[in-house]
């Protein structure tokens, strides 16, 4: 029961974090382009942070892998439920 409750509350939170991260990146790029006329080079900017660069890249990769995993699980559940519904209708 605890794992079920945790998965229900964790998914919307992670989706919100990923959405905020994505929108923050877009808005920051938009602000830079509007003031300088060209996009900034994100890799050079992150590399200037030194070793913290790797932690930021790792966090972003974890978020994107989580999203991929979340979508795959949702897709598998959807097709599993769809298959179960079809078999229930056929057996009725």
GIWOPE-V611408 format. One record per residue. N is the residue number from 1. PHI is phi in degrees with one decimal (NA if undefined). PSI is psi as a letter, one per 30 degrees, with the letter a starting at -180 (NA if undefined). D_FIRST is the distance of its C-alpha to the first C-alpha in Angstrom with 1 decimal. Layout:
# GIWOPE-V611408
n:phi:psi:d_first
N:PHI:PSI:D_FIRST
N:PHI:PSI:D_FIRST
This chain:
# GIWOPE-V611408
n:phi:psi:d_first
1:NA:e:0.0
2:-66.3:e:3.8
3:-64.4:e:5.6
4:-64.9:e:5.2
5:-65.7:e:6.3
6:-66.3:e:8.7
7:-67.9:e:10.1
8:-69.9:e:10.9
9:-82.8:f:12.7
10:-73.7:e:14.2
11:-61.5:e:16.0
12:-62.7:e:18.1
13:-65.0:e:19.0
14:-66.2:e:20.2
15:-63.3:e:22.0
16:-65.0:e:23.7
17:-61.6:e:24.7
18:-64.7:e:26.2
19:-64.0:e:28.0
20:-64.9:e:29.4
21:-60.4:e:30.6
22:-63.3:e:32.2
23:-65.5:e:33.9
24:-62.7:e:35.1
25:-63.4:e:36.8
26:-66.0:e:38.4
27:-66.6:e:39.6
28:-67.0:e:41.0
29:-64.9:e:42.9
30:-61.6:e:44.2
31:-63.8:e:45.5
32:-66.5:e:47.2
33:-64.1:e:48.8
34:-67.8:f:50.1
35:-94.3:f:51.7
36:-113.9:f:53.0
37:85.7:f:53.4
38:-133.8:l:51.6
39:-73.7:l:48.0
40:-80.5:l:47.1
41:-91.4:j:46.4
42:-61.4:e:42.8
43:-66.6:e:43.1
44:-63.7:e:46.2
45:-64.3:e:44.6
46:-67.7:e:41.5
47:-63.8:f:43.7
48:-68.9:f:45.6
49:-80.4:f:42.6
50:76.9:b:43.2
51:-63.3:f:40.3
52:-63.6:f:37.8
53:-54.0:e:38.5
54:-67.6:e:36.4
55:-66.7:e:33.4
56:-67.4:e:33.6
57:-62.8:e:34.0
58:-62.3:e:31.0
59:-63.8:e:28.8
60:-66.6:e:30.0
61:-62.9:e:29.6
62:-61.1:e:26.0
63:-62.9:e:25.4
64:-69.8:e:27.2
65:-66.3:e:25.6
66:-61.9:e:22.1
67:-61.2:e:23.5
68:-60.7:e:24.8
69:-61.6:e:21.6
70:-60.5:e:19.7
71:-67.7:e:22.5
72:-63.8:e:22.6
73:-62.3:e:19.0
74:-61.5:e:19.5
75:-65.0:e:22.7
76:-63.4:e:21.4
77:-63.2:e:18.7
78:-62.4:e:21.6
79:-69.1:e:24.0
80:-65.9:e:21.6
81:-65.8:e:20.9
82:-64.5:e:24.7
83:-64.8:e:25.7
84:-64.7:e:23.5
85:-62.6:e:25.0
86:-63.7:e:28.5
87:-70.0:e:28.1
88:-65.6:e:26.9
89:-67.1:e:30.0
90:-67.4:e:32.2
91:-82.9:f:31.1
92:-75.7:NA:31.6
